[in-house]
Amino acid sequence: MNRRALEGYEKFFGPDHPDTLMAVNTLSLMLRVQGRYAESEAMNRRALEGHEKCFGSDHPQTLRAINNLALILRDQGRYEESE
């Protein structure tokens, strides 16, 4: 369902719209919960790049994406990168 929503947002709004990026982030979190860390990390990096482009580096949405990436890295035992 998350992938279906993402596809719809991408088609309607485009890849860098805030609603699309929210769907990317949501899918990233679902993949993380499933232990699919490589996929989750890739989606989160996409979300982070989009948020930085759309909002800048200090926006709360961008900071949330940074935090989510740190959690994914931590879950993979990549503690220095997470820090």
MARMI-733668 format. One record per residue: x, y, z of N, C-alpha, C in turn; residue number from 1. Coordinates in steps of 0.001 Angstrom, whole numbers, plus 500000, padded with zeros to 6 digits. Layout:
<zalos>
<zalo n_east="X" n_north="Y" n_up="Z" ca_east="X" ca_north="Y" ca_up="Z" c_east="X" c_north="Y" c_up="Z" n="NUM"/>
...
</zalos>
This chain:
<zalos>
<zalo n_east="500829" n_north="498810" n_up="500000" ca_east="500000" ca_north="500000" ca_up="500000" c_east="500879" c_north="501262" c_up="500000" n="1"/>
<zalo n_east="501992" n_north="501217" n_up="500749" ca_east="502898" ca_north="502373" ca_up="500752" c_east="503468" c_north="502622" c_up="499358" n="2"/>
<zalo n_east="503855" n_north="501568" n_up="498679" ca_east="504401" ca_north="501735" ca_up="497324" c_east="503345" c_north="502281" c_up="496372" n="3"/>
<zalo n_east="502129" n_north="501821" n_up="496523" ca_east="501037" ca_north="502308" ca_up="495675" c_east="500800" c_north="503793" c_up="495908" n="4"/>
<zalo n_east="500807" n_north="504195" n_up="497163" ca_east="500639" ca_north="505621" ca_up="497474" c_east="501787" c_north="506432" c_up="496891" n="5"/>
<zalo n_east="503003" n_north="505939" n_up="497051" ca_east="504162" ca_north="506651" ca_up="496516" c_east="504054" c_north="506811" c_up="495008" n="6"/>
<zalo n_east="503692" n_north="505747" n_up="494322" ca_east="503543" ca_north="505820" ca_up="492867" c_east="502506" c_north="506867" c_up="492470" n="7"/>
<zalo n_east="501414" n_north="506921" n_up="493214" ca_east="500377" ca_north="507911" ca_up="492932" c_east="500868" c_north="509333" c_up="493158" n="8"/>
<zalo n_east="501564" n_north="509559" n_up="494250" ca_east="502113" ca_north="510892" ca_up="494519" c_east="503124" c_north="511296" c_up="493453" n="9"/>
<zalo n_east="503988" n_north="510357" n_up="493065" ca_east="504992" ca_north="510666" ca_up="492040" c_east="504314" c_north="511048" c_up="490724" n="10"/>
<zalo n_east="503274" n_north="510310" n_up="490383" ca_east="502567" ca_north="510572" ca_up="489124" c_east="501835" c_north="511914" c_up="489178" n="11"/>
<zalo n_east="501192" n_north="512188" n_up="490297" ca_east="500367" ca_north="513399" ca_up="490396" c_east="501196" c_north="514644" c_up="490674" n="12"/>
<zalo n_east="502140" n_north="514552" n_up="491634" ca_east="502888" ca_north="515725" ca_up="492080" c_east="504308" c_north="515818" c_up="491529" n="13"/>
<zalo n_east="504898" n_north="514677" n_up="491171" ca_east="506299" ca_north="514651" ca_up="490770" c_east="507173" c_north="514144" c_up="491908" n="14"/>
<zalo n_east="508450" n_north="513866" n_up="491614" ca_east="509313" ca_north="513201" ca_up="492596" c_east="509783" c_north="514063" c_up="493763" n="15"/>
<zalo n_east="509769" n_north="515377" n_up="493629" ca_east="510324" ca_north="516246" ca_up="494672" c_east="509282" c_north="517051" c_up="495444" n="16"/>
<zalo n_east="508026" n_north="516737" n_up="495238" ca_east="506957" ca_north="517438" ca_up="495971" c_east="506970" c_north="516991" c_up="497432" n="17"/>
<zalo n_east="506670" n_north="517892" n_up="498361" ca_east="506658" ca_north="517515" ca_up="499787" c_east="505784" c_north="516310" c_up="500118" n="18"/>
<zalo n_east="504634" n_north="516175" n_up="499469" ca_east="503771" ca_north="515015" ca_up="499733" c_east="504409" c_north="513726" c_up="499228" n="19"/>
<zalo n_east="505092" n_north="513801" n_up="498097" ca_east="505804" ca_north="512636" ca_up="497574" c_east="506930" c_north="512252" c_up="498524" n="20"/>
<zalo n_east="507660" n_north="513239" n_up="499002" ca_east="508764" ca_north="512973" ca_up="499924" c_east="508258" c_north="512368" c_up="501230" n="21"/>
<zalo n_east="507081" n_north="512796" n_up="501682" ca_east="506485" ca_north="512200" ca_up="502874" c_east="506202" c_north="510714" c_up="502630" n="22"/>
<zalo n_east="505710" n_north="510386" n_up="501433" ca_east="505430" ca_north="508989" ca_up="501096" c_east="506728" c_north="508178" c_up="500997" n="23"/>
<zalo n_east="507790" n_north="508785" n_up="500478" ca_east="509096" ca_north="508125" ca_up="500427" c_east="509552" c_north="507810" c_up="501843" n="24"/>
<zalo n_east="509424" n_north="508789" n_up="502732" ca_east="509826" ca_north="508603" ca_up="504124" c_east="509004" c_north="507511" c_up="504805" n="25"/>
<zalo n_east="507718" n_north="507503" n_up="504572" ca_east="506843" ca_north="506492" ca_up="505167" c_east="507243" c_north="505093" c_up="504696" n="26"/>
<zalo n_east="507521" n_north="504940" n_up="503413" ca_east="507958" ca_north="503646" ca_up="502890" c_east="509297" c_north="503254" c_up="503509" n="27"/>
<zalo n_east="510196" n_north="504214" n_up="503655" ca_east="511493" ca_north="503946" ca_up="504279" c_east="511313" c_north="503399" c_up="505689" n="28"/>
<zalo n_east="510417" n_north="503998" n_up="506444" ca_east="510178" ca_north="503547" ca_up="507817" c_east="509588" c_north="502138" c_up="507846" n="29"/>
<zalo n_east="508691" n_north="501838" n_up="506918" ca_east="508093" ca_north="500502" ca_up="506861" c_east="509150" c_north="499451" c_up="506525" n="30"/>
<zalo n_east="510031" n_north="499780" n_up="505594" ca_east="511108" ca_north="498860" ca_up="505239" c_east="512039" c_north="498639" c_up="506429" n="31"/>
<zalo n_east="512290" n_north="499685" n_up="507192" ca_east="513145" ca_north="499568" ca_up="508378" c_east="512529" c_north="498614" c_up="509391" n="32"/>
<zalo n_east="511250" n_north="498752" n_up="509644" ca_east="510551" ca_north="497889" ca_up="510596" c_east="510642" c_north="496426" c_up="510156" n="33"/>
<zalo n_east="510649" n_north="496204" n_up="508858" ca_east="510738" ca_north="494844" ca_up="508315" c_east="512173" c_north="494313" c_up="508314" n="34"/>
<zalo n_east="513131" n_north="495152" n_up="508702" ca_east="514523" ca_north="494736" ca_up="508695" c_east="515160" c_north="494785" c_up="507321" n="35"/>
<zalo n_east="514538" n_north="495453" n_up="506392" ca_east="515057" ca_north="495583" ca_up="505026" c_east="515872" c_north="496877" c_up="504953" n="36"/>
<zalo n_east="517007" n_north="496835" n_up="505649" ca_east="517776" ca_north="498052" ca_up="505915" c_east="518375" c_north="498687" c_up="504666" n="37"/>
<zalo n_east="518873" n_north="497905" n_up="503744" ca_east="519478" ca_north="498482" ca_up="502536" c_east="518433" c_north="499258" c_up="501733" n="38"/>
<zalo n_east="517250" n_north="498673" n_up="501577" ca_east="516178" ca_north="499358" ca_up="500857" c_east="515714" c_north="500586" c_up="501628" n="39"/>
<zalo n_east="515593" n_north="500437" n_up="502930" ca_east="515172" ca_north="501540" ca_up="503768" c_east="516171" c_north="502693" c_up="503688" n="40"/>
<zalo n_east="517444" n_north="502353" n_up="503751" ca_east="518476" ca_north="503392" ca_up="503678" c_east="518411" c_north="504129" c_up="502339" n="41"/>
<zalo n_east="518255" n_north="503380" n_up="501260" ca_east="518183" ca_north="504015" ca_up="499935" c_east="516991" c_north="504956" c_up="499836" n="42"/>
<zalo n_east="515846" n_north="504528" n_up="500338" ca_east="514657" ca_north="505383" ca_up="500298" c_east="514843" c_north="506606" c_up="501188" n="43"/>
<zalo n_east="515458" n_north="506396" n_up="502349" ca_east="515658" ca_north="507519" ca_up="503247" c_east="516640" c_north="508520" c_up="502664" n="44"/>
<zalo n_east="517672" n_north="508041" n_up="502012" ca_east="518625" ca_north="508965" ca_up="501372" c_east="517923" c_north="509762" c_up="500272" n="45"/>
<zalo n_east="517020" n_north="509121" n_up="499563" ca_east="516220" ca_north="509836" ca_up="498558" c_east="515375" c_north="510914" c_up="499216" n="46"/>
<zalo n_east="514727" n_north="510566" n_up="500318" ca_east="513897" ca_north="511537" ca_up="501035" c_east="514751" c_north="512698" c_up="501544" n="47"/>
<zalo n_east="515903" n_north="512374" n_up="502099" ca_east="516784" ca_north="513415" ca_up="502621" c_east="517230" c_north="514361" c_up="501514" n="48"/>
<zalo n_east="517653" n_north="513804" n_up="500390" ca_east="518077" ca_north="514641" ca_up="499268" c_east="516945" c_north="515554" c_up="498800" n="49"/>
<zalo n_east="515749" n_north="514993" n_up="498697" ca_east="514595" ca_north="515781" ca_up="498276" c_east="514237" c_north="516872" c_up="499266" n="50"/>
<zalo n_east="514285" n_north="516547" n_up="500551" ca_east="513972" ca_north="517557" ca_up="501566" c_east="515001" c_north="518682" c_up="501562" n="51"/>
<zalo n_east="516270" n_north="518332" n_up="501405" ca_east="517299" ca_north="519377" ca_up="501352" c_east="517085" c_north="520287" c_up="500146" n="52"/>
<zalo n_east="516736" n_north="519682" n_up="499027" ca_east="516498" ca_north="520450" ca_up="497805" c_east="515258" c_north="521336" c_up="497948" n="53"/>
<zalo n_east="514219" n_north="520785" n_up="498534" ca_east="512937" ca_north="521481" ca_up="498637" c_east="512910" c_north="522518" c_up="499759" n="54"/>
<zalo n_east="513470" n_north="522160" n_up="500918" ca_east="513313" ca_north="522991" ca_up="502106" c_east="514612" c_north="523613" c_up="502628" n="55"/>
<zalo n_east="515762" n_north="523056" n_up="502254" ca_east="517029" ca_north="523508" ca_up="502821" c_east="517482" c_north="522573" c_up="503931" n="56"/>
<zalo n_east="518705" n_north="522785" n_up="504389" ca_east="519319" ca_north="521836" ca_up="505323" c_east="518857" c_north="521964" c_up="506770" n="57"/>
<zalo n_east="518256" n_north="523084" n_up="507143" ca_east="517868" ca_north="523292" ca_up="508538" c_east="516366" c_north="523185" c_up="508792" n="58"/>
<zalo n_east="515616" n_north="522814" n_up="507793" ca_east="514158" ca_north="522699" ca_up="507938" c_east="513817" c_north="521467" c_up="508780" n="59"/>
<zalo n_east="512764" n_north="521538" n_up="509589" ca_east="512376" ca_north="520388" ca_up="510417" c_east="512166" c_north="519092" c_up="509625" n="60"/>
<zalo n_east="511621" n_north="519174" n_up="508430" ca_east="511419" ca_north="517953" ca_up="507625" c_east="512765" c_north="517344" c_up="507227" n="61"/>
<zalo n_east="513722" n_north="518202" n_up="506885" ca_east="515057" ca_north="517721" ca_up="506526" c_east="515726" c_north="517096" c_up="507742" n="62"/>
<zalo n_east="515597" n_north="517743" n_up="508875" ca_east="516194" ca_north="517216" ca_up="510101" c_east="515572" c_north="515882" c_up="510492" n="63"/>
<zalo n_east="514290" n_north="515728" n_up="510264" ca_east="513622" ca_north="514446" ca_up="510539" c_east="514191" c_north="513354" c_up="509643" n="64"/>
<zalo n_east="514430" n_north="513685" n_up="508369" ca_east="515006" ca_north="512706" ca_up="507448" c_east="516425" c_north="512331" c_up="507867" n="65"/>
<zalo n_east="517184" n_north="513306" n_up="508363" ca_east="518529" ca_north="513025" ca_up="508870" c_east="518448" c_north="512083" c_up="510070" n="66"/>
<zalo n_east="517533" n_north="512365" n_up="510971" ca_east="517361" ca_north="511524" ca_up="512146" c_east="516958" c_north="510101" c_up="511753" n="67"/>
<zalo n_east="516044" n_north="509970" n_up="510804" ca_east="515617" ca_north="508643" ca_up="510354" c_east="516771" c_north="507877" c_up="509733" n="68"/>
<zalo n_east="517616" n_north="508559" n_up="508981" ca_east="518785" ca_north="507905" ca_up="508405" c_east="519731" c_north="507440" c_up="509508" n="69"/>
<zalo n_east="519904" n_north="508261" n_up="510521" ca_east="520756" ca_north="507867" ca_up="511655" c_east="520224" c_north="506600" c_up="512323" n="70"/>
<zalo n_east="518911" n_north="506490" n_up="512452" ca_east="518322" ca_north="505293" ca_up="513063" c_east="518567" c_north="504047" c_up="512218" n="71"/>
<zalo n_east="518443" n_north="504191" n_up="510907" ca_east="518679" ca_north="503061" ca_up="510012" c_east="520130" c_north="502616" c_up="510105" n="72"/>
<zalo n_east="521047" n_north="503577" n_up="510120" ca_east="522468" ca_north="503254" ca_up="510230" c_east="522760" c_north="502575" c_up="511567" n="73"/>
<zalo n_east="522143" n_north="503070" n_up="512624" ca_east="522319" ca_north="502457" ca_up="513942" c_east="521831" c_north="501021" c_up="513945" n="74"/>
<zalo n_east="520669" n_north="500791" n_up="513355" ca_east="520102" ca_north="499443" ca_up="513315" c_east="521009" c_north="498462" c_up="512571" n="75"/>
<zalo n_east="521824" n_north="498985" n_up="511671" ca_east="522753" ca_north="498148" ca_up="510918" c_east="524106" c_north="498009" c_up="511618" n="76"/>
<zalo n_east="524244" n_north="498615" n_up="512786" ca_east="525496" ca_north="498549" ca_up="513518" c_east="526550" c_north="499513" c_up="512984" n="77"/>
<zalo n_east="526134" n_north="500471" n_up="512200" ca_east="527044" ca_north="501454" ca_up="511611" c_east="527045" c_north="502691" c_up="512519" n="78"/>
<zalo n_east="527559" n_north="502494" n_up="513720" ca_east="527411" ca_north="503478" ca_up="514792" c_east="528140" c_north="504782" c_up="514513" n="79"/>
<zalo n_east="529319" n_north="504732" n_up="513942" ca_east="530055" ca_north="505964" ca_up="513668" c_east="529325" c_north="506815" c_up="512639" n="80"/>
<zalo n_east="528807" n_north="506180" n_up="511587" ca_east="528031" ca_north="506917" ca_up="510575" c_east="526758" c_north="507479" c_up="511201" n="81"/>
<zalo n_east="526131" n_north="506703" n_up="512057" ca_east="524902" ca_north="507142" ca_up="512705" c_east="525148" c_north="508366" c_up="513578" n="82"/>
<zalo n_east="526258" n_north="508343" n_up="514289" ca_east="526608" ca_north="509482" ca_up="515158" c_east="526807" c_north="510738" c_up="514330" n="83"/>
</zalos>
